[in-house]
């Protein structure tokens, strides 16, 4: 559950940069959004692996 909370935190943290990029055309904010999305992808994969391991260990 700790990783899921971190995922939500990361999304909330990138919201301002996404707004700057999409609404103001700020290119640097777009770079930060791309990095955050890569971090989200990695964290999401870690969560998927953790869930699979936990699910399979109960069998």
Helices and strands as residue ranges (DSSP letters): H 2-24, H 27-57
